[in-house]
Amino acid sequence: MYVCICHGVTDSQIEDAVDNGAHTMKQLTHELKIGSQCGKCCQCSKRVLNNKLMKISEAEPRVA
């Protein structure tokens, strides 16, 4: 699904960027230009970012 129409960024591209180390909105903005034009995508982008980070943290083995 397209998240940022201004720059043609999809949720998959955001998830790929997170997998490659972009773990903040600032890093996503730098890498994908998310939120740098009209800003209407920021809320949805943040949701995709947080969901992906939650999936990553749930998949990591817990240290006991």
C-alpha positions as CSV (number, residue, x, y, z in Angstrom):
1,M,0.0,0.0,0.0
2,Y,1.2,3.5,-0.7
3,V,2.0,5.4,2.4
4,C,3.7,8.5,0.9
5,I,2.1,9.6,-2.3
6,C,4.5,12.6,-2.7
7,H,7.5,10.3,-3.0
8,G,5.8,7.0,-4.0
9,V,6.8,5.2,-0.8
10,T,5.0,1.9,0.1
11,D,4.7,0.2,3.4
12,S,6.9,-2.6,2.1
13,Q,9.7,-0.1,1.4
14,I,9.3,1.3,5.0
15,E,9.5,-2.3,6.4
16,D,12.6,-3.0,4.2
17,A,14.2,0.2,5.5
18,V,13.5,-0.8,9.1
19,D,15.1,-4.2,8.4
20,N,18.2,-2.3,7.1
21,G,18.5,-0.3,10.3
22,A,16.2,2.7,10.0
23,H,14.5,2.6,13.4
24,T,13.3,6.2,13.8
25,M,11.1,8.5,11.8
26,K,14.2,10.8,11.3
27,Q,16.1,7.9,9.7
28,L,13.1,7.0,7.5
29,T,12.9,10.7,6.4
30,H,16.5,10.7,5.6
31,E,16.4,7.4,3.7
32,L,13.0,7.6,2.0
33,K,12.0,11.3,2.2
34,I,8.9,10.3,4.3
35,G,7.1,13.4,5.7
36,S,9.4,15.8,3.9
37,Q,6.8,17.2,1.5
38,C,3.2,17.6,2.7
39,G,3.5,15.5,5.9
40,K,0.2,13.7,5.6
41,C,2.0,10.4,5.6
42,C,3.7,10.8,8.9
43,Q,1.0,9.2,11.1
44,C,0.7,6.1,8.8
45,S,4.5,5.9,8.4
46,K,4.9,5.9,12.2
47,R,2.3,3.1,12.5
48,V,4.1,1.0,9.9
49,L,7.4,1.7,11.7
50,N,6.1,0.8,15.1
51,N,4.4,-2.4,13.9
52,K,7.6,-3.6,12.2
53,L,9.7,-2.8,15.3
54,M,7.2,-4.8,17.4
55,K,7.5,-7.8,15.1
56,I,11.2,-7.6,15.2
57,S,11.3,-7.5,19.0
58,E,8.8,-10.3,19.3
59,A,10.9,-12.5,17.0
60,E,14.1,-12.0,19.0
61,P,14.9,-14.7,21.5
62,R,14.6,-13.6,25.1
63,V,17.7,-13.7,27.4
64,A,17.0,-15.4,30.7
